């Protein structure tokens, strides 16, 4: 992507520049909202400090852990148009927690949501023993929310599950189960899916400089777990290539040799071939279904071609497959990203049980970064943040 989006943000603690419901009076973007989507103040770069100059800084925001906040944003008139664009309706979440008889989380267990005899959604439990199923996620899903049942590890459970809409005082109602299950393999698959268009030079340089140390740090802290890494780099139709990849391997140096050969070029318009990148990540990488964790870091600064129906359908099919296979997407939004890209990324993270990462201005590196529509967050060095997220998820 060669086009850049410049944002001028002026925020004050009393919400100057915004109406009481959080809508924007001018062209600026709010950075922080209450659970109902109303603006509470903030500044570009999040907390406005704490990063070290010359080192990329970032922050994490997990919408699944801040469910009332997310549903408030989705119900706010300023942002609910993102549903019309990406066509993800996350208003009916079925949160699942599975433990064994000793009270330990059951990892990588298949869970599925059924309506009568039809399977509506499939997922796999995380290392915390948690998963989410979704009712009515896509526009074609128009049946009433009744006669719902869960299968946990292939066994049909009694009673209908509780749906968390985010509107209650306790916004997440967990459906908890105790089962017997075998332990997963002590392995983890980690893919890095990277936008390689013209504006992504800083981010690709970061990968070349820091990715090996990130992976080695994780390996040293996670003794006994075999880690495989793979990559997908993508551009857009009409560029030198659309996608290219390196296969999963336990040899980090092999992954790095491939990364070292990549550069940022091409693009020319804002949207890029995100849908083809998702398809390639599923089809060209041999994910291990028995691994205890599967992660896909999606590093990008531009949205998919949201004005093309076939692209939206491809994205829906791919995200459904990511969730079914327990591959958690962790988007990392880089500089020049816009609100269209932010909400696309957050939908991907929410629906696949991932989390959302965004670069901040605290490092002083690169172009200005988008002010996110999130609550209070902590700025970290990007390499430390990635180490933490990988470690937490494996």
N, C-alpha and C positions, 0 to 999 in steps of 0.2 A: 504494500500500500504506500503510495507516495503522497497522498493528500493528508494534510494535518488539520486537526480541529483545535482552534484556539478558544479557550474559555476564560472569561474574566469573572471572578467570583468575589463578591463583597458581602460578607456575612457579619452580623452583630448579635450579641447575646439577646437582645430584645426582638430579634426576628425581623429587623428592618429589611425591606425588599420582598416580604412575603405576606400573604393574607393569613388570617387566623387558622384556616384549614390546611395550611402548608402549601397552597398553590403559589406559583411564582408571579410576582408583579411585573418583572422585567425579564431579561434574557439570562439572568444568573440561575445557578442551580443550588438548591439547598443541600447541605452535607449531612444533616442529622435530623431524625424525626422521632417523635414519640410513637408508642405502639399504635395509635390511631392514624399515623401518617402526618401528624402536625409537626411543624418545624420547631426545633429547639436550639438551633445555633451551632456554630462551628466555623472552621476556617480551612482553606485549601491546604492539603497535606495532612489532614486529620488533626492530630493533637499539636501540630505546629512545631515539633522539635523532637529531639532524641536520636536522630539519625546522624551517622558520621559522614562528613563530606567525602565525596569520591567513591562511596559504596552504595549500591542500589538498596533502597529501603522500601518496605512494603508492610501491609497489614492484612489480617484475616478477619472476615465477617462470616459467621455461620448462621444462615437464615433458619435452619432446622432447630438450632438452639435458641433462636429469638423469634419464635413462631408468631406471637402476637404482633411483634414489630413488622414482620414480613406481610402478614395479612392486612395490617393497617396500611402499609404502603400500597399493596395491591388494590385496596378499596379506596385509596385517595385518587380523586379525579385527575390529578396531574400525571399519575403514573399508570393507571389501570389500562391505558391504551396499549401498553406492552403486550397485554393478552391478545389484542386484535392483531398485533404484528407477529408474534411467535406462536400464538394459539396453544398456550399451556395454561390450564385452569387448575391451580394448586389448592383450591379452597376446601377439598375433601381429602384429608390426609389420614391414613390409618397407620399409627405408630406401633411398632411391635418390638417387644423385648423378650429374649429367650435365654433361659438359664438351665443348667443341669441340676441334678438333685443336691449337689454340694453348693449351689448358689453361684457357680462360675458361669460367665457368659459362654454361650455356644456359638462358635465361629463358623462362618461360611456355610450356614444351613439354608437350604432353599425355603422360601416362604412364597405363598401365592394367594391372591384374592380371587374368589369365585362369586359369581352370581348365578344361582341355579347350577347348570352344568358348564357354564362358560367361564373360562379363565380370563380375568380382566387385567391382572398385573402380576409380575413375578420379580422377586428380588432375592438377595442373599444377605445373611446377617454379617455385620462388621465384627471387628475384634472386640467390640463392646457388647456383642450379642444383639445388636439393634438393626432394624430394617424398617422401611416404609413402603406401603402400598398406596396406590392412588386410585380414587374413583372419579370418573368423569373428567379425566385429565385432558382429553382432546375433544374438539367440537363434535366429532361423530359419536361420542359416548353420551347418549341422552336418556338412558334408562333411569327410572327413579332409584334412589339409594335404598333398596330393600332386598331381602333375601340374600344378604351377603354372608359369606363364610370364608374362613381362612384355612389353608392347609399349611401346616408347619412340619417341615421335613417329610412331606408327602402324606401326612395324617390329617384328615379333616377334623377340625375342632368344633366343639359344641358352641352354640349361641352365635349371635351376630356380633361382629367387632364394633368397637366404639370409634366413631369418626371425630377427628380433631379439626375443627374449623378455624381455630384461632380466636374465636369470639368470646370464649368463656373466661372466667376469672383465672382458671387453671387451663391455659390454652392448649396443652398437650395431654391427652389422656392415653396412657400406655396400655396396650393389650399385652398382658404378660403371660408367659407359658413356661412350664418346666418339662423338659424332654430329656431323653437319653440319646446321645449322638457321639459318633467317633470324632476324634480330633482331626483337624485338617493337616495337610502337609506343612512342614516348617519351611515354606517357601513364600516368596512375594514377587510379583511382577510389577514393574514400574515403567511406564511409557512417558516420553516427553513429546508432545504434539505441538509443533512450532510453526507459527506464521513466519514465512521467510520472504515476505514482500519488502519493498524498499525502506519502509519506516522502522523496521525491526532490527536495525544494525546494533544498537546498544544491547538489546536483549540477547541476540545471538553471541555477541562478544562476551556477555556475562556467562553464558553457558560454556563457551570455550575456556574461560578463565576459572570458573568456580565449580562447574558441575562435578568434575572428578573429585575434588575435595569434599563436596557435599556427600557424594556416594560413599566415599571411603570412611567419612565420619559416621554415617549410618551403619555401614558394615561392621565397624569396630564396636559400636554400641549394641548391635543386635546379633551377638554371637549365637550360633546355632540355627540361624535363619538364612537360607540361601536366597540371594537377591538376584533377579534377572532384570536387565534394562534393555529397552528398545526405543526407537524414535520414529516419528513421522514428521517430515517437513512438507509444507504445502504453500502454494501460491494461488493462482487463479487461472481460469481458462484464458488461453492466449499468451501466457507466459512461457518461459523455457520448459517448465514442467508444471504439473498440477500437484502431484504428490510423489514423494520418494521416501524410502524407509530403510532402517537397519533392523534386522531381526533381533528378537530377544536373545540375550547371552548373559552368562555370569562373568564374562570378561569385560570389566568396565573400560579397559583401554581400547577394546574393539569398538565400543559405543563412542568413545571420545574421538577415535580416528575418523569415524563418519561425521561427527559433529564438526570437527576441525575443517572439513572440506566444504561446509555450508557457508553461504553468505546471504545478505539481504539484497534483493533486487526485484524488479517487476512491480506488479500492482497497477496503479494508475487511477483507480476509482476506489471508493470507500469499501464496499463489500468485497469479501474474498471467498475462496472455495472451502468454507468451514464444513459444509455438508459432506464434501468429498473427503476431507481430512478425517471426519468421524467414521465414514465408511471404510477408509483405508486402515484406520486404527483397529477396527473390528475384523476386517478381512485379511489384512496382510501380516498381522502380528498373531503368533500362536499362543494365545493366553492359556495359562494353566488353570483348568476349572477346579482343581483340588488345592490350589494355593490358599493360604490363610488371608491374603490380601492382594488386590489388584487395583492399581492407581494409574490414572491418566492425567498428567499435568498438561493442560491446554494453555499455551503461552501465546497471546495474540493481542492485537490492538484494533481489530476491525470486525464487523459483524458478518454473518452469512448474507446471501442474497435474499433478503426477507420479502421482497416483492414478487417472488416466483413461487407459485403453488407447489411445483414439483420439488423445490428445495425444502420447503416447510415439511412436506410429506416425508422426504428423505431424513430430515432431522428427527421427526417424530419416531420413525422406524429405528433409527440408530440409537436414540436415547432409550427407547424401550429395550433394545438389545443390551446396551450398557448396563441398565438396571437388572435385567434378567440374569446376566452373567456376573453380577456383583463387581463390575468395574466402576469405581468411583471417580467421577470427573472433578478435578480441582483446577478451575480456570485461574489463570494469572493475567490480569488485565494490565497492559503496558501503557506507555504514554500515547497520546492522541486518541485513545479510546473514547467513545461517546456513550450517551445514555442508552442508545439502542444496543450497543455491545455489552454494556454493564448488565442490563436485564436479561439478555440472552444468556450470558455467562451464569447469572444467578439461577435462572431456570435449570440450566444443565446441572449445576451443583445440587440444587434442592432435590430434583427428581432422581438423581443417581446416588443420593446419600453422601455427596461430597461437601466441599466448603469453598468459599469464594476468597480469592487473594487479589489485591490491587496494589500497584506501585504507588508510592507517595513522593512528594517533592522534597522530603527531608534530606535526601542525599545530595541535592544540588546537581544531579546528573540527568542529562537528557532534557526533552521537552517537558512542559507543564503536564501534570497528570490530572485526570478527571477527579472532581470532588464527588465521593460516593454518597448515595442515599442510604446511609447506615447510621447506627448509633455510635456510642463512644468505642474507640478501638485503640490498640497499642501498636505503635510503630516499631518494627524490628528490621534488622538487616535481612535482606532477602535470602541470603544463603542460610542464616540461622533459622529463619521461618520455614524454609523448605526442609531442613533437617528435622525440625520439630514435627512438622506435619507428617513426614514419612515415618518417623519413629512412632508417633501416636497411632498411625494407621496400620502398622505391622507388628 
